[in-house]
Amino acid sequence: MSQLIRIGMDTSKKVFQLHGVDADERVVLSRKLSRHQMIRFFANLPPTVIGIEACGASHHWARTLGALGHEVRLMAPQLVKPYVRRSKNDAADAEALCEAMSRPTMRFVPVKTVGQQAALMLVGMRERLIGRRTQLANSIRGYAAEFGVTAPVGLSRVAPFLQQIASEETLPPLARDLFAQMAEEYEGLMEQIRDLDKKLATWHRSQEVSRRLSGIPGIGPLAAALLLMKAPDPHLFRSGRDFAAWIGLTPRDHSSGGKVRHGGITRAGDSRLRSTLVVGATTVLRHVRQNGQSRLATPWLLSLLSRKKPKPAAVALANRMARIAWKLMTSGETYRKPMDAVALAAAAAC
């Protein structure tokens, strides 16, 4: 077999498809191996470059193969898809990976350490518990409405509402028992969420970059952690706009023949990161609308609110937050608060 220079590997739970080429781009390897066969194969292979799709367990295999002396490059599935030929199978996927990783403009996903994977697990568990809490709160409201008891708005009022139901004499005993079970479940979820929030805060304080990112208005410990864990190396992006486009906060471009046509927001990239930034931006806008003289009320933000509806304004602010975050991650600087509208007017009057 000729000297391999590049191998694309399509992974699964049990079967691994390999596609390798030599320096003349001739296919010299096309094999399907089991898990144990794959590890033995790469253990006996001279160091080479291996391309893997960034999917389930890909970071584990990247660390495992990297420990054997190989260079592993992870690629996002949407960037590999254009190189898949008409027939979709394991061999075609491995060939597409081998071809995609050879492109000079290909953007690779950095391999995460076990510590980073644990932090991502922490964020994922928190999101799952919050989803369960929302589902349970909606169930409580729905069941209570069937008995003519209306729940006040807001998650902070769910626990007092459950205490009110416990003393509601008009409810049947069976209903009160079931509401008591839901109250116990709700308190258990709240306790687990509080415990995960403490762990997330501890992790956030231990990361210097995460602490700097949390200085941006609208970006808290959760958003800072997601920016640090989800985003590729920020130096791979040419500008803050490219970084915001990767997250999916820029308009869709469909221009041709010199005519510029912009559509809706692309919503590309990681949905969890994008939604967290938009929620943070929405909180900032709500604070500015309720307190017009707030330090967050910069001239740019006030102008944005005067021109845009709340939702497009929140996306535009999230775009700006992403660009600032990229700048801080690439330069190592600390966020400097801009002058608010009142201070700017006072400075102009002097």
C-alpha beads as a LAMMPS data file, in Angstrom:
LAMMPS data file: protein, C-alpha beads

350 atoms
349 bonds

1 atom types
1 bond types

-500.0 500.0 xlo xhi
-500.0 500.0 ylo yhi
-500.0 500.0 zlo zhi

Masses

1 110.0

Atoms # bond

1 1 1 0.000 0.000 0.000
2 1 1 1.286 3.479 -0.889
3 1 1 2.056 6.012 1.797
4 1 1 -1.187 7.413 3.187
5 1 1 -1.377 11.177 3.580
6 1 1 -5.020 11.548 4.541
7 1 1 -7.799 9.310 5.879
8 1 1 -11.487 10.073 6.172
9 1 1 -13.260 7.979 8.801
10 1 1 -17.038 7.621 9.087
11 1 1 -17.840 6.610 12.657
12 1 1 -20.726 4.722 14.239
13 1 1 -21.284 2.649 17.359
14 1 1 -19.795 -0.562 15.977
15 1 1 -18.581 -0.036 12.395
16 1 1 -15.921 2.400 11.142
17 1 1 -15.492 3.054 7.418
18 1 1 -12.053 4.276 6.264
19 1 1 -11.157 6.059 3.034
20 1 1 -7.500 6.980 2.452
21 1 1 -5.520 8.578 -0.363
22 1 1 -1.825 8.904 -1.160
23 1 1 0.202 11.925 -2.293
24 1 1 -1.187 11.536 -5.848
25 1 1 -4.764 11.610 -4.509
26 1 1 -5.250 7.961 -5.498
27 1 1 -7.522 5.847 -3.306
28 1 1 -5.296 3.337 -1.541
29 1 1 -7.502 2.489 1.435
30 1 1 -11.176 1.566 1.604
31 1 1 -11.982 -0.667 4.539
32 1 1 -14.725 -1.290 7.052
33 1 1 -13.483 -2.150 10.535
34 1 1 -14.986 -2.958 13.899
35 1 1 -14.164 -0.909 16.982
36 1 1 -11.276 -3.130 18.129
37 1 1 -9.948 -3.595 14.594
38 1 1 -9.950 0.184 14.072
39 1 1 -7.888 0.834 17.208
40 1 1 -5.352 -1.884 16.278
41 1 1 -5.148 -0.541 12.723
42 1 1 -4.271 3.004 13.769
43 1 1 -1.937 1.797 16.521
44 1 1 0.211 0.108 13.841
45 1 1 -0.114 2.938 11.282
46 1 1 2.529 5.686 10.966
47 1 1 1.279 9.129 12.048
48 1 1 -1.164 10.533 9.519
49 1 1 -4.018 13.043 9.230
50 1 1 -7.513 11.725 9.999
51 1 1 -10.777 13.525 9.283
52 1 1 -13.862 12.784 11.400
53 1 1 -17.308 14.350 11.406
54 1 1 -18.002 16.297 14.618
55 1 1 -20.811 14.127 15.989
56 1 1 -21.444 11.828 18.935
57 1 1 -18.237 10.444 20.531
58 1 1 -16.081 12.205 17.902
59 1 1 -14.089 14.104 20.546
60 1 1 -13.393 10.834 22.361
61 1 1 -12.051 9.241 19.199
62 1 1 -10.049 12.370 18.410
63 1 1 -8.350 12.172 21.795
64 1 1 -7.803 8.419 21.451
65 1 1 -6.257 8.652 17.977
66 1 1 -4.295 11.743 18.961
67 1 1 -2.711 9.745 21.789
68 1 1 -1.514 7.263 19.120
69 1 1 0.382 10.048 17.355
70 1 1 -2.132 10.937 14.628
71 1 1 -3.473 14.392 13.759
72 1 1 -7.268 14.403 13.978
73 1 1 -9.388 17.077 12.315
74 1 1 -13.052 17.377 13.236
75 1 1 -15.477 18.950 10.753
76 1 1 -19.045 20.151 11.172
77 1 1 -21.553 17.895 9.352
78 1 1 -23.035 20.771 7.331
79 1 1 -19.587 21.573 5.907
80 1 1 -19.002 17.965 4.853
81 1 1 -22.410 17.382 3.254
82 1 1 -21.612 19.213 -0.043
83 1 1 -18.830 16.696 -0.728
84 1 1 -21.094 13.638 -0.439
85 1 1 -21.884 12.091 -3.814
86 1 1 -25.351 11.139 -4.921
87 1 1 -25.397 7.768 -3.176
88 1 1 -25.506 8.119 0.617
89 1 1 -23.694 5.317 2.442
90 1 1 -20.780 4.809 4.825
91 1 1 -18.207 4.583 2.039
92 1 1 -19.472 7.787 0.403
93 1 1 -19.434 9.571 3.753
94 1 1 -15.834 8.524 4.434
95 1 1 -14.819 9.667 0.948
96 1 1 -16.548 13.020 1.511
97 1 1 -14.680 13.475 4.795
98 1 1 -11.376 12.717 3.105
99 1 1 -12.112 15.248 0.357
100 1 1 -13.523 17.966 2.631
101 1 1 -10.531 18.003 4.975
102 1 1 -8.203 18.698 2.033
103 1 1 -9.874 22.040 1.248
104 1 1 -7.713 25.018 2.302
105 1 1 -10.764 27.002 3.429
106 1 1 -12.219 24.219 5.574
107 1 1 -12.920 25.260 9.167
108 1 1 -12.198 22.606 11.773
109 1 1 -13.723 22.032 15.189
110 1 1 -11.182 22.080 18.028
111 1 1 -10.950 18.833 19.975
112 1 1 -12.441 19.236 23.437
113 1 1 -10.706 18.004 26.554
114 1 1 -12.449 15.801 29.090
115 1 1 -12.824 18.864 31.314
116 1 1 -14.595 20.793 28.571
117 1 1 -16.846 17.810 27.898
118 1 1 -17.762 17.704 31.581
119 1 1 -18.614 21.423 31.512
120 1 1 -20.812 20.908 28.448
121 1 1 -22.508 18.039 30.243
122 1 1 -23.224 20.404 33.127
123 1 1 -24.865 22.929 30.785
124 1 1 -26.862 20.199 29.031
125 1 1 -28.178 18.759 32.283
126 1 1 -29.229 22.225 33.443
127 1 1 -31.121 22.836 30.214
128 1 1 -32.884 19.459 30.510
129 1 1 -33.970 20.170 34.092
130 1 1 -35.267 23.622 33.152
131 1 1 -37.305 22.021 30.373
132 1 1 -38.785 19.558 32.864
133 1 1 -39.548 22.405 35.265
134 1 1 -41.403 24.331 32.560
135 1 1 -43.344 21.221 31.564
136 1 1 -44.314 20.511 35.177
137 1 1 -45.353 24.128 35.824
138 1 1 -47.580 24.077 32.743
139 1 1 -49.145 20.811 33.913
140 1 1 -49.853 22.293 37.336
141 1 1 -51.522 25.337 35.794
142 1 1 -53.568 23.192 33.418
143 1 1 -54.811 20.773 36.083
144 1 1 -55.643 23.623 38.462
145 1 1 -57.655 25.412 35.788
146 1 1 -59.871 22.326 35.473
147 1 1 -60.954 22.956 39.079
148 1 1 -61.490 26.677 38.538
149 1 1 -58.255 27.723 40.265
150 1 1 -56.225 30.190 38.196
151 1 1 -52.461 30.357 38.643
152 1 1 -50.624 33.717 38.682
153 1 1 -48.129 34.434 35.909
154 1 1 -44.427 33.686 36.476
155 1 1 -42.349 30.702 37.573
156 1 1 -41.531 32.459 40.843
157 1 1 -45.199 32.162 41.810
158 1 1 -45.554 28.427 41.202
159 1 1 -44.371 27.378 44.679
160 1 1 -46.738 29.788 46.529
161 1 1 -49.524 28.656 44.213
162 1 1 -48.924 25.026 45.205
163 1 1 -49.154 26.040 48.870
164 1 1 -52.458 27.752 48.090
165 1 1 -53.773 24.587 46.415
166 1 1 -52.786 22.484 49.437
167 1 1 -55.194 24.499 51.584
168 1 1 -57.985 24.583 48.990
169 1 1 -60.888 22.792 50.651
170 1 1 -63.012 22.682 47.489
171 1 1 -60.633 20.243 45.787
172 1 1 -61.270 16.478 46.043
173 1 1 -58.843 14.597 48.333
174 1 1 -57.412 12.697 45.363
175 1 1 -56.627 15.946 43.524
176 1 1 -54.959 17.434 46.621
177 1 1 -52.783 14.301 46.946
178 1 1 -51.728 14.524 43.306
179 1 1 -50.970 18.242 43.598
180 1 1 -48.859 17.435 46.670
181 1 1 -46.855 14.927 44.612
182 1 1 -46.306 17.542 41.900
183 1 1 -45.232 20.063 44.546
184 1 1 -42.656 17.602 45.860
185 1 1 -41.398 16.943 42.331
186 1 1 -41.223 20.682 41.591
187 1 1 -39.196 21.381 44.726
188 1 1 -36.841 18.531 43.836
189 1 1 -36.272 20.010 40.381
190 1 1 -35.622 23.449 41.858
191 1 1 -33.073 21.989 44.262
192 1 1 -31.248 20.193 41.442
193 1 1 -31.213 23.357 39.320
194 1 1 -29.816 25.392 42.229
195 1 1 -27.079 22.782 42.710
196 1 1 -26.141 22.893 39.019
197 1 1 -26.146 26.712 39.096
198 1 1 -23.597 26.613 41.920
199 1 1 -21.377 24.236 39.952
200 1 1 -21.687 26.410 36.858
201 1 1 -20.760 29.512 38.866
202 1 1 -17.722 27.707 40.277
203 1 1 -16.587 26.696 36.791
204 1 1 -17.210 30.231 35.502
205 1 1 -15.046 31.788 38.216
206 1 1 -12.203 29.396 37.400
207 1 1 -12.062 30.522 33.724
208 1 1 -10.412 33.879 33.063
209 1 1 -11.920 34.249 29.572
210 1 1 -15.395 33.395 30.829
211 1 1 -15.118 36.076 33.524
212 1 1 -14.140 38.698 30.939
213 1 1 -17.015 37.734 28.639
214 1 1 -19.551 38.043 31.449
215 1 1 -18.691 41.747 31.650
216 1 1 -20.621 42.322 28.406
217 1 1 -24.190 43.488 29.142
218 1 1 -26.578 40.625 28.395
219 1 1 -23.953 37.901 28.750
220 1 1 -24.050 36.053 32.051
221 1 1 -22.132 33.003 33.284
222 1 1 -24.238 30.628 31.150
223 1 1 -23.751 32.540 27.882
224 1 1 -20.056 33.087 28.648
225 1 1 -19.593 29.370 29.281
226 1 1 -21.368 28.464 26.031
227 1 1 -19.268 30.952 24.047
228 1 1 -16.127 29.453 25.512
229 1 1 -17.141 25.810 25.049
230 1 1 -19.158 25.851 21.818
231 1 1 -17.237 28.258 19.585
232 1 1 -14.189 27.174 17.567
233 1 1 -10.899 28.982 17.923
234 1 1 -11.951 32.656 17.521
235 1 1 -8.739 33.392 15.624
236 1 1 -10.112 31.278 12.758
237 1 1 -12.677 34.006 12.022
238 1 1 -11.583 37.028 10.009
239 1 1 -13.909 39.415 11.797
240 1 1 -16.621 39.694 14.403
241 1 1 -19.220 39.582 11.638
242 1 1 -17.933 36.173 10.516
243 1 1 -18.227 34.991 14.112
244 1 1 -21.802 36.300 14.384
245 1 1 -22.607 34.643 11.043
246 1 1 -21.283 31.327 12.370
247 1 1 -23.693 31.608 15.307
248 1 1 -26.545 32.398 12.881
249 1 1 -27.254 36.015 13.820
250 1 1 -26.823 37.588 10.364
251 1 1 -29.312 37.889 7.473
252 1 1 -29.434 35.204 4.824
253 1 1 -27.673 36.325 1.633
254 1 1 -29.173 35.450 -1.748
255 1 1 -27.551 37.972 -4.060
256 1 1 -26.879 37.593 -7.772
257 1 1 -26.050 39.788 -10.752
258 1 1 -25.045 42.707 -8.574
259 1 1 -28.410 42.776 -6.809
260 1 1 -28.177 42.407 -3.056
261 1 1 -31.009 40.390 -1.519
262 1 1 -31.024 39.790 2.220
263 1 1 -33.506 37.417 3.801
264 1 1 -34.261 36.433 7.373
265 1 1 -31.765 35.448 10.035
266 1 1 -29.934 32.268 8.986
267 1 1 -30.217 30.517 12.392
268 1 1 -27.100 28.574 11.508
269 1 1 -24.637 27.268 14.067
270 1 1 -25.450 26.121 17.577
271 1 1 -29.090 26.784 18.494
272 1 1 -28.454 26.709 22.254
273 1 1 -25.752 29.390 22.035
274 1 1 -27.800 31.570 19.695
275 1 1 -30.974 31.414 21.800
276 1 1 -29.024 32.196 24.987
277 1 1 -27.550 35.333 23.406
278 1 1 -30.965 36.454 22.136
279 1 1 -32.528 35.916 25.579
280 1 1 -29.740 37.981 27.145
281 1 1 -30.282 40.730 24.578
282 1 1 -34.030 40.677 25.276
283 1 1 -33.335 41.210 28.979
284 1 1 -31.140 44.222 28.210
285 1 1 -33.808 45.750 25.957
286 1 1 -36.518 45.225 28.578
287 1 1 -34.344 46.938 31.178
288 1 1 -33.688 49.898 28.864
289 1 1 -37.382 50.288 27.995
290 1 1 -38.363 50.260 31.670
291 1 1 -35.486 52.506 32.765
292 1 1 -34.728 54.888 29.939
293 1 1 -31.913 56.614 31.880
294 1 1 -30.089 53.327 32.472
295 1 1 -26.355 53.087 31.853
296 1 1 -27.224 50.508 29.202
297 1 1 -29.154 53.100 27.201
298 1 1 -26.411 53.963 24.712
299 1 1 -27.234 56.181 21.710
300 1 1 -26.904 53.176 19.384
301 1 1 -29.334 51.122 21.455
302 1 1 -31.878 53.936 21.765
303 1 1 -31.717 54.474 18.006
304 1 1 -32.206 50.742 17.445
305 1 1 -35.305 50.699 19.666
306 1 1 -36.771 53.641 17.790
307 1 1 -36.374 51.898 14.420
308 1 1 -36.988 48.221 15.119
309 1 1 -39.626 46.082 16.755
310 1 1 -38.594 44.249 19.948
311 1 1 -37.695 40.874 18.406
312 1 1 -35.563 42.177 15.488
313 1 1 -33.943 44.605 17.931
314 1 1 -33.048 41.721 20.259
315 1 1 -31.422 39.786 17.402
316 1 1 -29.496 42.888 16.308
317 1 1 -28.244 43.409 19.861
318 1 1 -27.299 39.716 20.136
319 1 1 -25.317 40.157 16.907
320 1 1 -23.474 43.076 18.463
321 1 1 -22.837 41.103 21.656
322 1 1 -21.337 38.240 19.621
323 1 1 -18.997 40.642 17.811
324 1 1 -17.844 42.167 21.087
325 1 1 -17.293 38.680 22.524
326 1 1 -15.149 37.749 19.498
327 1 1 -13.056 40.871 20.018
328 1 1 -12.490 40.114 23.684
329 1 1 -11.567 36.477 22.980
330 1 1 -9.064 37.367 20.252
331 1 1 -7.479 40.423 21.873
332 1 1 -7.494 39.449 25.534
333 1 1 -9.014 42.818 26.427
334 1 1 -11.646 43.586 29.056
335 1 1 -15.020 45.041 28.151
336 1 1 -15.140 48.825 28.467
337 1 1 -18.585 50.260 29.133
338 1 1 -19.633 52.897 26.576
339 1 1 -21.001 56.245 27.710
340 1 1 -24.767 56.277 28.132
341 1 1 -26.975 58.870 26.458
342 1 1 -27.103 61.166 29.517
343 1 1 -23.329 61.143 30.057
344 1 1 -22.729 61.668 26.352
345 1 1 -25.037 64.706 26.323
346 1 1 -23.346 66.120 29.419
347 1 1 -19.923 65.662 27.880
348 1 1 -21.048 67.387 24.687
349 1 1 -22.376 70.343 26.681
350 1 1 -19.055 70.908 28.457

Bonds

1 1 1 2
2 1 2 3
3 1 3 4
4 1 4 5
5 1 5 6
6 1 6 7
7 1 7 8
8 1 8 9
9 1 9 10
10 1 10 11
11 1 11 12
12 1 12 13
13 1 13 14
14 1 14 15
15 1 15 16
16 1 16 17
17 1 17 18
18 1 18 19
19 1 19 20
20 1 20 21
21 1 21 22
22 1 22 23
23 1 23 24
24 1 24 25
25 1 25 26
26 1 26 27
27 1 27 28
28 1 28 29
29 1 29 30
30 1 30 31
31 1 31 32
32 1 32 33
33 1 33 34
34 1 34 35
35 1 35 36
36 1 36 37
37 1 37 38
38 1 38 39
39 1 39 40
40 1 40 41
41 1 41 42
42 1 42 43
43 1 43 44
44 1 44 45
45 1 45 46
46 1 46 47
47 1 47 48
48 1 48 49
49 1 49 50
50 1 50 51
51 1 51 52
52 1 52 53
53 1 53 54
54 1 54 55
55 1 55 56
56 1 56 57
57 1 57 58
58 1 58 59
59 1 59 60
60 1 60 61
61 1 61 62
62 1 62 63
63 1 63 64
64 1 64 65
65 1 65 66
66 1 66 67
67 1 67 68
68 1 68 69
69 1 69 70
70 1 70 71
71 1 71 72
72 1 72 73
73 1 73 74
74 1 74 75
75 1 75 76
76 1 76 77
77 1 77 78
78 1 78 79
79 1 79 80
80 1 80 81
81 1 81 82
82 1 82 83
83 1 83 84
84 1 84 85
85 1 85 86
86 1 86 87
87 1 87 88
88 1 88 89
89 1 89 90
90 1 90 91
91 1 91 92
92 1 92 93
93 1 93 94
94 1 94 95
95 1 95 96
96 1 96 97
97 1 97 98
98 1 98 99
99 1 99 100
100 1 100 101
101 1 101 102
102 1 102 103
103 1 103 104
104 1 104 105
105 1 105 106
106 1 106 107
107 1 107 108
108 1 108 109
109 1 109 110
110 1 110 111
111 1 111 112
112 1 112 113
113 1 113 114
114 1 114 115
115 1 115 116
116 1 116 117
117 1 117 118
118 1 118 119
119 1 119 120
120 1 120 121
121 1 121 122
122 1 122 123
123 1 123 124
124 1 124 125
125 1 125 126
126 1 126 127
127 1 127 128
128 1 128 129
129 1 129 130
130 1 130 131
131 1 131 132
132 1 132 133
133 1 133 134
134 1 134 135
135 1 135 136
136 1 136 137
137 1 137 138
138 1 138 139
139 1 139 140
140 1 140 141
141 1 141 142
142 1 142 143
143 1 143 144
144 1 144 145
145 1 145 146
146 1 146 147
147 1 147 148
148 1 148 149
149 1 149 150
150 1 150 151
151 1 151 152
152 1 152 153
153 1 153 154
154 1 154 155
155 1 155 156
156 1 156 157
157 1 157 158
158 1 158 159
159 1 159 160
160 1 160 161
161 1 161 162
162 1 162 163
163 1 163 164
164 1 164 165
165 1 165 166
166 1 166 167
167 1 167 168
168 1 168 169
169 1 169 170
170 1 170 171
171 1 171 172
172 1 172 173
173 1 173 174
174 1 174 175
175 1 175 176
176 1 176 177
177 1 177 178
178 1 178 179
179 1 179 180
180 1 180 181
181 1 181 182
182 1 182 183
183 1 183 184
184 1 184 185
185 1 185 186
186 1 186 187
187 1 187 188
188 1 188 189
189 1 189 190
190 1 190 191
191 1 191 192
192 1 192 193
193 1 193 194
194 1 194 195
195 1 195 196
196 1 196 197
197 1 197 198
198 1 198 199
199 1 199 200
200 1 200 201
201 1 201 202
202 1 202 203
203 1 203 204
204 1 204 205
205 1 205 206
206 1 206 207
207 1 207 208
208 1 208 209
209 1 209 210
210 1 210 211
211 1 211 212
212 1 212 213
213 1 213 214
214 1 214 215
215 1 215 216
216 1 216 217
217 1 217 218
218 1 218 219
219 1 219 220
220 1 220 221
221 1 221 222
222 1 222 223
223 1 223 224
224 1 224 225
225 1 225 226
226 1 226 227
227 1 227 228
228 1 228 229
229 1 229 230
230 1 230 231
231 1 231 232
232 1 232 233
233 1 233 234
234 1 234 235
235 1 235 236
236 1 236 237
237 1 237 238
238 1 238 239
239 1 239 240
240 1 240 241
241 1 241 242
242 1 242 243
243 1 243 244
244 1 244 245
245 1 245 246
246 1 246 247
247 1 247 248
248 1 248 249
249 1 249 250
250 1 250 251
251 1 251 252
252 1 252 253
253 1 253 254
254 1 254 255
255 1 255 256
256 1 256 257
257 1 257 258
258 1 258 259
259 1 259 260
260 1 260 261
261 1 261 262
262 1 262 263
263 1 263 264
264 1 264 265
265 1 265 266
266 1 266 267
267 1 267 268
268 1 268 269
269 1 269 270
270 1 270 271
271 1 271 272
272 1 272 273
273 1 273 274
274 1 274 275
275 1 275 276
276 1 276 277
277 1 277 278
278 1 278 279
279 1 279 280
280 1 280 281
281 1 281 282
282 1 282 283
283 1 283 284
284 1 284 285
285 1 285 286
286 1 286 287
287 1 287 288
288 1 288 289
289 1 289 290
290 1 290 291
291 1 291 292
292 1 292 293
293 1 293 294
294 1 294 295
295 1 295 296
296 1 296 297
297 1 297 298
298 1 298 299
299 1 299 300
300 1 300 301
301 1 301 302
302 1 302 303
303 1 303 304
304 1 304 305
305 1 305 306
306 1 306 307
307 1 307 308
308 1 308 309
309 1 309 310
310 1 310 311
311 1 311 312
312 1 312 313
313 1 313 314
314 1 314 315
315 1 315 316
316 1 316 317
317 1 317 318
318 1 318 319
319 1 319 320
320 1 320 321
321 1 321 322
322 1 322 323
323 1 323 324
324 1 324 325
325 1 325 326
326 1 326 327
327 1 327 328
328 1 328 329
329 1 329 330
330 1 330 331
331 1 331 332
332 1 332 333
333 1 333 334
334 1 334 335
335 1 335 336
336 1 336 337
337 1 337 338
338 1 338 339
339 1 339 340
340 1 340 341
341 1 341 342
342 1 342 343
343 1 343 344
344 1 344 345
345 1 345 346
346 1 346 347
347 1 347 348
348 1 348 349
349 1 349 350
